[in-house]
Amino acid sequence: MTTGFVHTTAPSRIVFGAGTLETVPQEVTRLGRERVLVLASPELAEAGDRIEKALGPLAVARFDGAAMHTPVPVTDEAAELLRAVSADCVVAVGGGSTTGLAKALAARTGIDQVVVPTTYAGSEVTPVLGETADGVKTTRSSPDILPETVVYDVELSAGLPVPVAVTSAVNALAHAVEALYSPDANPAIDALALDAIRRLATGLRRLGDGTDDLATRSELLQGAWLAGTCLGAVGMSLHHKLCHTLGGSFDLPHAPTHTVVLPHAMAYNAAAAPAAMARVAEALGVADAPSGVYDLVVRAGGPTALGDLGLAESDIAVAAGIAVEKPYPNPAELTRDGIEGLLRDAWAGQRPRSSPAAAAGRITEQAVASFAGTPDPRLHRLLTELVPRLHDFAVATGLTQDEWAAGIDFLTRTGHVTTATRQEFILLSDTLGLSSVVDLLTHSRTPDSTPSAVLGPFYVEGPPELAAGADIAAGLPGTPLFVDVAVTGTDGTPIPDAVVDVWQSDDNGFYDVQLPDVDGPVLRARFRTDPGGALRFRSILPREYPVPDDGPVGEMLAATGRHPYRAPHLHFMIDAPGYARLITQLFVRGGRYLDSDAVFGVKDDLVVDFAEHTGPAPDGHDVDGPWRSLGFTFVLQTPPGAADGG
């Protein structure tokens, strides 16, 4: 199925590196601006000083009042200063607070922005603005809100204290995670999100392990940029809605709130977005994404409980009510009780319970590891790839105990039905299409050799060897068929003394092994080609027939509304020294069920004319009524390596 999507590339200019803060004056000049209002906050006074010094006479004023959640009164105060000094550009240095203030000013005045992030918030590359008024935080999006230039200086971000760096990085991680299950998701954003998750996780682990160097900060800063780009390109869901509610209505700190809520929001959505969670888990290198993120926060030393951030337990129900007041896209259905349960777990700091899929993942890992000592490399590969696929099937379908017990019973009965003359397991493989897939993989061929087909359940070893020209029908009723075939190599050279086994159904659609009243093999034989590679024999026209449907496979076909019929065909197995064995079937052109063969065995190149005639037969005998003839050349290929003695 093809999934459509819309992707808009944001036009921001990104300057990334170490010491790039010094390029800010050139970036302002590049925009054609001359009067800069510097935006900072009290805790970033030193960074503000460095920006002012770098700008020199371009800096005409400075506002240090940027506040968390971008309060509207603060924006009004900054806007008044902006107008008073006739600034034509703002340079914001800091985290989400100063970036939010720059965006708010741009939304009101259209002024250009150069943003120099000191945290990993990511909002600097989004066209989204969140503002708080009267205790309620609202968001809006517009191209005018997007900063024109973002200058990432790894050295500047290195000054961010580790506890703040951790919560800021998890805030960025939330952007990437939610992008993967956004209704606006697309391949480009998915790729950015997964790269961001890997980089942020690497950086957070390093911080948790005490490794705090420029390489670590570079990973975090690049991850934040990529995650922020995701945030700016697609819509966000439950996690961001909850964090805006908690921040705007209860004045909780922005990044720490994101850090606490993220694993719980992921757990809430896990069952409704399994594919996205599996990709997050893979990027993190864990079995379960929600608990994996929680463990990552713990390892890095980040906060895990909303209660520790100042949320009163009595506020949980109120927050849940606010969060579900207005509908918004989210993988899982949003219910007040569900959100309240999420918030209670987050308030208490409980580790999200691993999903059954995660627990299954650990069992899968153990099962695969148990084959580590398999001496045969091919067997090792088959088992270690089969087991995860079987387990994935069980997890993806939510396989129940009763369903699996029914499956075991089905396979057991399949074994009980199987005898020396009836191979129910082959029939099962055939009707599931697996036999045809394995045949296709095994018998790859050159374009000029004859296609192969499935062996089927009715082949019997050691058929009677008959002389050329024999009648394999042995007098059974049916439309007479005269077969005249040849066997050659791909270069057209006839192959003499090739062993050709043939077998087919009778005029009623039964094989001899299905007819207890038939004495000995019939409609099956072994021939050898003559010196010219030719073979002639007589038979009757094969009919369409039902595969045996009185056993487990028949139950499966009936339960799925499938018919059991095979298109009419004649089986051939051809062996010749120096050539690959050919197992194939020739189908009667115009026969029934060619387009719905029960075992998916029909190939266009194997549908041939069984020409109808009247009058004398090729052997000179008079035939009462019409008869058919089949002429065909089988082309065998040389096995790989045979030509060079391999």
C-alpha positions as CSV (number, residue, x, y, z in Angstrom):
1,M,0.0,0.0,0.0
2,T,1.3,3.4,-0.9
3,T,1.0,6.1,1.8
4,G,0.7,9.7,0.7
5,F,2.3,12.6,2.5
6,V,3.0,16.3,2.3
7,H,6.5,17.6,3.3
8,T,7.4,21.3,3.5
9,T,11.1,22.2,4.0
10,A,11.6,25.1,6.4
11,P,13.8,27.9,5.0
12,S,16.0,28.6,8.1
13,R,19.7,29.0,7.7
14,I,21.7,26.8,10.0
15,V,25.3,27.7,11.1
16,F,26.8,24.8,13.2
17,G,30.2,24.3,14.8
18,A,32.5,25.4,17.6
19,G,33.1,29.1,18.1
20,T,30.3,30.1,15.7
21,L,29.0,32.7,18.1
22,E,31.6,35.0,16.6
23,T,29.7,34.8,13.2
24,V,26.6,36.4,14.6
25,P,27.5,40.0,13.3
26,Q,28.0,38.6,9.8
27,E,24.6,36.8,10.0
28,V,22.9,40.0,11.0
29,T,24.6,41.9,8.1
30,R,23.7,39.1,5.7
31,L,20.0,39.8,6.5
32,G,20.6,43.5,5.7
33,R,19.9,44.6,9.3
34,E,21.7,47.3,11.3
35,R,20.0,47.8,14.7
36,V,19.9,44.7,17.0
37,L,17.9,44.2,20.1
38,V,19.7,41.5,22.1
39,L,17.4,39.1,24.1
40,A,18.7,37.2,27.1
41,S,17.7,36.2,30.6
42,P,19.1,36.9,34.0
43,E,20.8,33.5,34.3
44,L,22.4,34.0,30.8
45,A,23.9,37.4,31.5
46,E,27.4,36.3,30.5
47,A,26.2,34.9,27.2
48,G,24.3,38.1,26.6
49,D,27.5,40.1,27.3
50,R,29.4,38.0,24.7
51,I,26.8,38.5,22.1
52,E,26.7,42.3,22.7
53,K,30.5,42.4,22.5
54,A,30.6,40.5,19.3
55,L,27.9,42.7,17.7
56,G,29.6,45.9,18.7
57,P,27.7,49.0,17.4
58,L,25.1,46.7,15.8
59,A,23.6,46.2,19.3
60,V,21.4,49.1,20.1
61,A,19.6,47.7,23.2
62,R,19.3,44.6,25.4
63,F,16.3,43.0,27.1
64,D,17.1,40.4,29.9
65,G,13.6,39.6,31.0
66,A,12.8,36.5,28.9
67,A,10.7,34.2,31.0
68,M,9.6,30.5,30.9
69,H,6.4,29.8,28.8
70,T,6.6,33.2,27.1
71,P,4.2,35.3,29.2
72,V,2.3,37.8,27.1
73,P,3.1,40.7,29.6
74,V,6.8,40.1,29.2
75,T,6.4,40.1,25.4
76,D,4.5,43.4,25.6
77,E,7.3,44.9,27.6
78,A,10.0,43.8,25.1
79,A,8.0,45.0,22.2
80,E,7.8,48.5,23.7
81,L,11.6,48.5,24.0
82,L,11.9,47.2,20.4
83,R,9.9,50.1,19.1
84,A,11.6,52.7,21.3
85,V,15.1,51.9,19.9
86,S,13.8,51.3,16.3
87,A,15.4,47.8,16.2
88,D,15.2,46.0,12.9
89,C,16.5,42.6,14.2
90,V,16.6,40.6,17.4
91,V,19.4,38.3,18.4
92,A,18.2,35.8,21.1
93,V,20.7,33.9,23.1
94,G,19.5,31.1,25.5
95,G,17.0,28.4,25.6
96,G,13.3,28.1,24.9
97,S,12.4,31.2,26.9
98,T,14.5,33.7,24.8
99,T,13.7,31.9,21.6
100,G,10.0,32.1,22.5
101,L,10.3,35.8,23.2
102,A,12.0,36.3,19.8
103,K,9.3,34.5,18.0
104,A,6.5,36.4,19.9
105,L,8.1,39.7,18.8
106,A,8.4,38.4,15.2
107,A,4.8,37.4,15.2
108,R,3.7,40.9,16.3
109,T,6.2,43.0,14.2
110,G,7.6,40.8,11.5
111,I,11.1,41.5,12.7
112,D,14.0,39.3,11.7
113,Q,15.5,36.8,14.2
114,V,18.9,35.3,14.7
115,V,18.8,32.7,17.4
116,V,21.8,31.4,19.3
117,P,20.6,28.4,21.4
118,T,22.4,27.4,24.6
119,T,20.1,24.5,25.3
120,Y,18.6,21.6,23.3
121,A,15.1,22.8,23.2
122,G,14.8,22.7,19.4
123,S,12.1,25.4,19.2
124,E,14.6,27.6,17.3
125,V,13.9,25.6,14.1
126,T,10.1,25.5,14.3
127,P,7.4,27.9,13.1
128,V,5.5,27.3,16.4
129,L,5.0,29.8,19.2
130,G,3.6,28.9,22.6
131,E,2.4,31.8,24.8
132,T,0.9,32.0,28.3
133,A,-1.9,34.4,29.2
134,D,-4.1,34.2,32.3
135,G,-2.7,30.8,33.3
136,V,-3.4,29.1,29.9
137,K,-0.8,28.3,27.4
138,T,-1.8,28.3,23.7
139,T,0.2,27.6,20.6
140,R,0.0,28.8,17.0
141,S,2.0,28.2,13.9
142,S,3.0,30.5,11.1
143,P,6.0,30.8,8.6
144,D,6.5,34.4,10.0
145,I,7.4,32.8,13.4
146,L,10.3,30.8,12.1
147,P,13.7,32.4,12.8
148,E,15.7,33.4,9.8
149,T,19.0,32.1,11.1
150,V,20.1,29.7,13.8
151,V,23.7,29.7,15.0
152,Y,24.6,26.6,16.9
153,D,27.8,27.0,18.9
154,V,28.9,23.7,20.5
155,E,31.3,25.6,22.8
156,L,28.5,27.8,24.1
157,S,26.2,24.8,24.7
158,A,29.0,23.1,26.7
159,G,28.4,25.7,29.4
160,L,25.0,24.3,30.1
161,P,25.1,22.5,33.5
162,V,24.6,18.8,33.2
163,P,21.2,18.6,35.0
164,V,19.8,21.2,32.6
165,A,21.5,19.6,29.6
166,V,19.8,16.3,30.5
167,T,16.3,17.7,30.7
168,S,16.8,19.9,27.7
169,A,18.0,16.8,25.7
170,V,14.9,14.7,26.7
171,N,12.7,17.7,25.7
172,A,14.3,17.4,22.3
173,L,13.9,13.6,22.3
174,A,10.2,14.1,22.8
175,H,10.0,16.0,19.5
176,A,11.6,13.1,17.6
177,V,9.5,10.4,19.3
178,E,6.1,12.1,18.6
179,A,7.1,12.9,15.0
180,L,7.2,9.2,14.3
181,Y,3.5,8.6,15.0
182,S,2.3,12.0,13.9
183,P,-0.5,12.0,11.3
184,D,1.8,14.2,9.2
185,A,4.7,11.8,9.3
186,N,6.7,11.2,6.1
187,P,9.9,9.4,5.2
188,A,12.1,12.5,5.4
189,I,11.0,13.4,8.9
190,D,11.1,9.7,10.0
191,A,14.8,9.6,9.0
192,L,15.6,12.8,10.8
193,A,13.7,11.6,13.9
194,L,15.5,8.3,14.2
195,D,18.9,9.9,13.7
196,A,17.9,12.5,16.4
197,I,16.9,9.7,18.8
198,R,20.2,7.8,18.3
199,R,22.3,11.0,18.8
200,L,20.4,12.2,21.8
201,A,20.5,8.8,23.5
202,T,24.2,8.5,22.9
203,G,24.8,12.0,24.4
204,L,22.5,11.3,27.4
205,R,24.3,8.0,28.1
206,R,27.6,9.7,28.0
207,L,26.5,12.4,30.4
208,G,25.1,9.7,32.7
209,D,28.5,7.9,32.6
210,G,30.4,11.1,33.4
211,T,31.7,11.8,29.9
212,D,31.0,15.5,29.3
213,D,33.2,16.7,26.4
214,L,32.7,18.6,23.2
215,A,32.0,15.4,21.3
216,T,29.2,14.6,23.7
217,R,27.8,18.1,23.5
218,S,28.0,18.0,19.7
219,E,25.9,14.8,19.6
220,L,23.3,16.4,21.8
221,L,23.2,19.7,19.8
222,Q,23.0,18.0,16.4
223,G,20.2,15.7,17.8
224,A,18.4,18.7,19.2
225,W,18.6,20.4,15.8
226,L,17.2,17.4,14.0
227,A,14.5,16.8,16.6
228,G,13.5,20.5,16.4
229,T,13.3,20.2,12.7
230,C,10.8,17.3,13.2
231,L,8.8,19.4,15.6
232,G,8.6,22.2,13.0
233,A,7.5,19.9,10.2
234,V,4.8,17.7,11.7
235,G,2.1,18.0,14.3
236,M,2.6,16.8,17.8
237,S,0.3,14.8,20.0
238,L,-0.5,13.9,23.6
239,H,3.0,14.4,25.1
240,H,3.3,18.0,24.0
241,K,-0.4,18.8,24.9
242,L,0.2,17.5,28.4
243,C,3.4,19.5,28.9
244,H,1.8,22.7,27.7
245,T,-1.1,22.1,30.1
246,L,1.2,21.4,33.0
247,G,3.5,24.3,32.2
248,G,1.0,26.9,31.3
249,S,-1.7,26.1,34.0
250,F,0.5,24.9,36.9
251,D,3.8,26.7,36.2
252,L,5.9,23.6,36.1
253,P,9.4,24.0,34.5
254,H,9.3,23.3,30.8
255,A,12.2,20.9,30.1
256,P,11.9,18.9,33.4
257,T,8.2,18.4,32.7
258,H,8.9,17.0,29.3
259,T,11.5,14.7,30.8
260,V,9.1,13.2,33.4
261,V,6.0,13.0,31.1
262,L,7.7,11.5,27.9
263,P,8.0,7.8,28.9
264,H,4.4,7.8,30.3
265,A,2.9,9.5,27.2
266,M,4.8,6.9,25.1
267,A,3.3,4.0,27.3
268,Y,-0.2,5.5,26.8
269,N,0.3,5.4,23.0
270,A,2.4,2.2,22.7
271,A,-0.5,-0.2,21.8
272,A,-1.9,2.2,19.2
273,A,1.5,2.9,17.6
274,P,3.4,-0.3,17.7
275,A,5.4,0.3,14.6
276,A,6.6,3.7,15.8
277,M,7.5,2.3,19.2
278,A,9.4,-0.6,17.7
279,R,11.5,1.9,15.7
280,V,12.2,4.0,18.8
281,A,13.2,0.9,20.7
282,E,15.5,-0.1,17.9
283,A,17.1,3.4,17.7
284,L,17.6,3.3,21.5
285,G,18.9,-0.3,21.5
286,V,16.3,-1.5,24.0
287,A,13.4,-4.0,23.9
288,D,10.7,-1.6,25.1
289,A,10.6,2.1,24.1
290,P,8.7,3.7,27.0
291,S,10.6,1.9,29.8
292,G,13.8,2.4,27.8
293,V,13.3,6.2,27.8
294,Y,12.6,6.1,31.5
295,D,15.7,4.1,32.2
296,L,17.7,6.5,30.0
297,V,16.5,9.5,32.1
298,V,17.4,7.6,35.3
299,R,20.9,6.8,34.0
300,A,21.4,10.4,33.0
301,G,20.3,11.7,36.4
302,G,17.1,13.4,35.2
303,P,13.8,13.9,37.1
304,T,11.2,11.2,37.0
305,A,8.3,12.5,39.1
306,L,5.9,15.4,38.6
307,G,5.4,15.5,42.4
308,D,9.1,16.5,42.7
309,L,8.5,19.3,40.2
310,G,5.8,20.9,42.3
311,L,2.6,19.4,40.9
312,A,0.1,18.8,43.7
313,E,-1.6,15.4,43.7
314,S,-4.9,17.3,43.9
315,D,-4.1,19.0,40.5
316,I,-4.0,15.7,38.6
317,A,-7.7,15.5,37.9
318,V,-7.8,19.1,36.9
319,A,-4.9,18.7,34.5
320,A,-6.5,15.7,32.9
321,G,-9.6,17.6,32.3
322,I,-7.8,20.5,30.6
323,A,-5.8,18.1,28.5
324,V,-9.0,16.5,26.9
325,E,-11.0,19.7,26.6
326,K,-10.2,20.1,22.9
327,P,-9.7,17.2,20.5
328,Y,-6.3,16.8,18.8
329,P,-4.7,14.0,16.8
330,N,-3.2,11.2,18.8
331,P,-2.7,7.5,18.1
332,A,-4.6,6.3,21.2
333,E,-8.1,7.5,22.1
334,L,-7.9,10.3,24.6
335,T,-10.0,9.7,27.7
336,R,-10.1,11.6,30.9
337,D,-9.6,8.5,33.0
338,G,-6.8,7.3,30.8
339,I,-4.9,10.7,31.0
340,E,-5.5,10.9,34.8
341,G,-3.9,7.4,35.1
342,L,-1.0,8.5,33.1
343,L,-0.5,11.6,35.2
344,R,-0.7,9.7,38.4
345,D,2.0,7.3,37.3
346,A,4.1,10.3,36.2
347,W,3.4,12.2,39.5
348,A,4.6,9.2,41.5
349,G,7.6,8.6,39.2
350,Q,6.7,5.0,38.5
351,R,8.6,3.2,35.8
352,P,6.3,2.4,32.9
353,R,5.4,-1.2,32.8
354,S,7.0,-3.0,29.9
355,S,4.5,-4.0,27.3
356,P,4.0,-7.7,26.5
357,A,5.9,-7.1,23.3
358,A,9.0,-6.0,25.3
359,A,8.8,-9.0,27.5
360,A,8.5,-11.2,24.4
361,G,11.5,-9.4,23.0
362,R,13.6,-10.6,25.9
363,I,12.4,-14.2,25.4
364,T,13.2,-13.9,21.7
365,E,16.7,-12.7,22.6
366,Q,17.2,-15.7,24.9
367,A,15.9,-18.1,22.4
368,V,18.2,-16.8,19.6
369,A,21.2,-16.8,22.0
370,S,20.5,-20.5,22.8
371,F,21.5,-21.4,19.2
372,A,24.9,-19.7,19.5
373,G,26.7,-23.0,19.7
374,T,25.2,-24.5,16.5
375,P,28.1,-25.9,14.5
376,D,26.4,-25.8,11.1
377,P,26.5,-22.1,10.0
378,R,23.5,-22.6,7.7
379,L,21.4,-24.2,10.4
380,H,22.4,-21.4,12.8
381,R,21.2,-18.8,10.3
382,L,17.9,-20.5,9.6
383,L,17.1,-20.9,13.3
384,T,18.2,-17.5,14.4
385,E,16.1,-15.9,11.7
386,L,13.1,-18.1,12.0
387,V,12.6,-17.7,15.7
388,P,12.3,-13.9,15.7
389,R,9.9,-14.0,12.8
390,L,7.7,-16.5,14.6
391,H,7.8,-14.5,17.8
392,D,7.1,-11.2,15.9
393,F,4.0,-12.9,14.3
394,A,2.7,-13.9,17.8
395,V,3.3,-10.4,19.1
396,A,2.0,-8.5,16.1
397,T,-1.3,-10.5,16.0
398,G,-1.7,-10.7,19.7
399,L,-1.9,-14.5,19.4
400,T,-4.0,-16.0,22.2
401,Q,-3.4,-19.3,24.1
402,D,-6.5,-20.8,22.6
403,E,-5.5,-19.8,19.1
404,W,-2.0,-21.3,19.5
405,A,-3.5,-24.5,21.0
406,A,-5.7,-24.7,17.9
407,G,-2.7,-24.2,15.7
408,I,-0.8,-27.0,17.5
409,D,-3.9,-29.3,17.1
410,F,-4.0,-28.4,13.4
411,L,-0.4,-29.3,12.9
412,T,-0.8,-32.5,14.9
413,R,-3.7,-33.6,12.8
414,T,-1.8,-32.8,9.7
415,G,0.9,-35.2,10.8
416,H,-1.6,-37.9,11.7
417,V,-3.2,-37.7,8.2
418,T,0.1,-37.9,6.4
419,T,0.9,-41.4,5.1
420,A,3.2,-43.0,2.6
421,T,0.7,-42.1,-0.2
422,R,-0.7,-38.8,1.2
423,Q,1.6,-35.9,2.2
424,E,-0.6,-33.5,4.1
425,F,2.3,-31.3,5.1
426,I,3.4,-30.8,1.5
427,L,-0.2,-30.0,0.7
428,L,-0.3,-27.4,3.5
429,S,3.0,-25.9,2.2
430,D,1.5,-25.8,-1.3
431,T,-1.8,-24.2,-0.3
432,L,0.0,-21.5,1.7
433,G,2.1,-20.7,-1.3
434,L,5.3,-21.5,0.5
435,S,6.2,-24.4,-1.8
436,S,6.0,-22.1,-4.8
437,V,8.2,-19.5,-3.0
438,V,10.8,-22.0,-2.1
439,D,10.7,-23.4,-5.6
440,L,11.3,-19.9,-7.0
441,L,14.2,-19.3,-4.7
442,T,15.8,-22.7,-5.2
443,H,15.4,-23.0,-8.9
444,S,16.6,-19.7,-10.2
445,R,17.0,-20.1,-13.9
446,T,18.4,-18.4,-17.0
447,P,15.8,-16.6,-19.1
448,D,16.0,-19.3,-21.8
449,S,15.5,-22.4,-19.6
450,T,12.2,-23.9,-18.7
451,P,10.5,-22.6,-15.4
452,S,10.2,-25.0,-12.5
453,A,7.0,-25.7,-10.5
454,V,6.2,-27.4,-7.2
455,L,6.6,-31.1,-6.8
456,G,3.1,-31.6,-5.3
457,P,1.9,-34.2,-2.8
458,F,1.3,-37.0,-5.2
459,Y,4.8,-37.8,-6.5
460,V,5.8,-41.4,-5.7
461,E,9.4,-42.5,-5.7
462,G,10.4,-45.3,-8.2
463,P,7.6,-45.1,-10.8
464,P,7.5,-48.0,-13.4
465,E,9.9,-47.5,-16.2
466,L,8.2,-47.9,-19.6
467,A,9.3,-47.9,-23.2
468,A,8.8,-44.9,-25.4
469,G,5.4,-44.8,-26.9
470,A,3.7,-46.6,-24.0
471,D,0.2,-45.7,-22.8
472,I,0.5,-44.6,-19.2
473,A,-3.3,-44.5,-18.8
474,A,-3.4,-48.3,-19.1
475,G,-6.9,-48.1,-20.6
476,L,-8.5,-45.7,-18.2
477,P,-11.3,-43.6,-19.8
478,G,-10.6,-40.0,-21.0
479,T,-9.8,-37.9,-23.9
480,P,-6.7,-39.5,-25.6
481,L,-3.5,-37.4,-25.3
482,F,-0.4,-37.9,-27.5
483,V,2.7,-36.4,-26.0
484,D,5.7,-35.5,-28.1
485,V,8.4,-33.7,-26.1
486,A,12.1,-33.0,-26.4
487,V,14.8,-32.2,-23.9
488,T,17.7,-29.9,-24.7
489,G,20.3,-27.7,-23.1
490,T,20.1,-23.9,-23.3
491,D,22.3,-24.0,-26.4
492,G,19.8,-26.2,-28.2
493,T,21.8,-29.4,-27.9
494,P,19.6,-32.5,-27.5
495,I,20.0,-34.4,-24.3
496,P,19.9,-38.2,-24.8
497,D,19.1,-40.7,-22.1
498,A,17.5,-38.1,-19.8
499,V,15.3,-39.6,-17.1
500,V,11.8,-38.2,-17.4
501,D,9.2,-39.0,-14.7
502,V,5.6,-38.1,-15.5
503,W,2.5,-38.3,-13.4
504,Q,-1.0,-36.8,-13.6
505,S,-4.7,-37.1,-12.6
506,D,-7.3,-39.2,-14.3
507,D,-10.4,-38.0,-16.1
508,N,-12.2,-37.5,-12.8
509,G,-9.4,-35.5,-11.2
510,F,-7.8,-38.3,-9.0
511,Y,-4.3,-39.7,-8.8
512,D,-3.8,-43.4,-8.6
513,V,-2.8,-43.2,-4.9
514,Q,-6.2,-41.8,-4.2
515,L,-8.0,-44.8,-5.8
516,P,-7.9,-47.9,-3.7
517,D,-9.5,-50.0,-6.4
518,V,-6.7,-49.3,-8.9
519,D,-4.2,-52.2,-9.0
520,G,-0.7,-50.9,-9.3
521,P,0.7,-47.5,-10.5
522,V,-1.2,-45.9,-13.3
523,L,-0.9,-42.5,-15.0
524,R,2.7,-42.3,-13.8
525,A,5.8,-43.7,-15.4
526,R,9.6,-43.2,-16.0
527,F,10.9,-42.7,-19.5
528,R,14.3,-42.0,-21.1
529,T,14.8,-39.7,-24.1
530,D,16.2,-41.2,-27.3
531,P,19.5,-40.3,-28.9
532,G,17.9,-37.2,-30.3
533,G,16.6,-36.1,-26.9
534,A,13.0,-36.9,-27.9
535,L,10.3,-38.7,-26.0
536,R,6.8,-39.9,-27.1
537,F,4.1,-41.5,-24.9
538,R,0.3,-41.7,-24.7
539,S,-2.0,-40.7,-21.9
540,I,-5.3,-39.0,-21.4
541,L,-6.1,-35.3,-21.0
542,P,-5.6,-34.3,-17.3
543,R,-8.5,-32.6,-15.6
544,E,-8.8,-29.9,-13.0
545,Y,-9.1,-31.6,-9.6
546,P,-9.5,-30.7,-5.9
547,V,-6.6,-31.2,-3.6
548,P,-7.6,-33.5,-0.8
549,D,-10.0,-31.5,1.3
550,D,-11.1,-34.1,3.9
551,G,-8.2,-33.2,6.3
552,P,-6.8,-30.2,8.1
553,V,-5.8,-28.4,4.9
554,G,-9.3,-28.8,3.6
555,E,-10.6,-27.3,6.9
556,M,-8.3,-24.3,6.4
557,L,-9.5,-23.8,2.8
558,A,-13.1,-23.9,3.8
559,A,-12.6,-21.6,6.8
560,T,-11.0,-19.0,4.5
561,G,-13.5,-19.3,1.7
562,R,-11.0,-20.7,-0.8
563,H,-11.7,-23.4,-3.3
564,P,-9.5,-26.5,-3.4
565,Y,-9.0,-26.9,-7.1
566,R,-5.9,-27.1,-9.1
567,A,-5.8,-26.1,-12.8
568,P,-5.4,-29.2,-15.1
569,H,-1.7,-30.1,-15.7
570,L,0.8,-32.8,-16.4
571,H,3.8,-33.3,-14.0
572,F,7.4,-33.7,-15.2
573,M,10.6,-34.4,-13.4
574,I,13.7,-34.5,-15.6
575,D,17.2,-35.6,-14.7
576,A,20.3,-35.6,-16.9
577,P,24.0,-35.8,-16.0
578,G,25.6,-32.3,-16.1
579,Y,22.3,-30.5,-15.9
580,A,20.2,-29.2,-13.0
581,R,17.1,-31.3,-12.2
582,L,13.9,-29.8,-13.6
583,I,10.6,-30.3,-11.7
584,T,7.8,-28.6,-13.6
585,Q,4.2,-28.8,-14.8
586,L,2.5,-28.1,-18.1
587,F,-0.9,-26.6,-17.8
588,V,-3.8,-27.0,-20.3
589,R,-4.4,-23.7,-22.0
590,G,-8.1,-22.8,-21.6
591,G,-8.4,-25.1,-18.5
592,R,-10.3,-24.0,-15.4
593,Y,-8.7,-22.4,-12.4
594,L,-5.6,-21.1,-14.2
595,D,-6.1,-17.8,-12.4
596,S,-6.9,-19.2,-9.0
597,D,-4.8,-22.4,-8.7
598,A,-5.1,-23.6,-5.1
599,V,-1.3,-24.0,-4.7
600,F,-0.3,-20.9,-6.7
601,G,1.7,-23.1,-9.1
602,V,0.7,-21.7,-12.5
603,K,3.3,-19.7,-14.4
604,D,2.5,-18.1,-17.7
605,D,5.4,-19.9,-19.6
606,L,4.0,-23.3,-18.5
607,V,0.5,-22.7,-19.9
608,V,0.6,-24.5,-23.2
609,D,-1.6,-25.7,-26.0
610,F,-3.0,-29.2,-25.7
611,A,-4.3,-29.1,-29.3
612,E,-7.6,-30.7,-30.2
613,H,-7.8,-33.0,-33.3
614,T,-10.1,-35.6,-34.9
615,G,-9.3,-38.4,-37.2
616,P,-6.3,-40.8,-37.1
617,A,-4.0,-40.5,-34.2
618,P,-0.2,-39.9,-34.6
619,D,0.5,-43.6,-34.1
620,G,-1.9,-44.5,-36.9
621,H,-4.7,-45.9,-34.7
622,D,-8.3,-44.8,-35.3
623,V,-9.6,-42.8,-32.4
624,D,-13.3,-42.6,-31.7
625,G,-13.9,-38.9,-31.1
626,P,-11.6,-36.0,-30.5
627,W,-8.1,-36.4,-29.2
628,R,-5.4,-34.0,-28.0
629,S,-1.7,-33.5,-28.7
630,L,1.0,-31.9,-26.6
631,G,4.3,-30.8,-28.1
632,F,6.9,-29.1,-25.9
633,T,10.7,-28.7,-25.6
634,F,12.1,-28.7,-22.1
635,V,15.3,-26.7,-21.8
636,L,17.6,-27.6,-18.9
637,Q,20.2,-25.3,-17.4
638,T,23.7,-26.2,-16.4
639,P,24.2,-25.9,-12.6
640,P,26.3,-23.0,-11.3
641,G,30.0,-24.0,-11.4
642,A,29.4,-27.0,-13.6
643,A,31.2,-25.5,-16.5
644,D,34.4,-24.9,-14.6
645,G,34.3,-28.2,-12.7
646,G,32.9,-26.6,-9.5
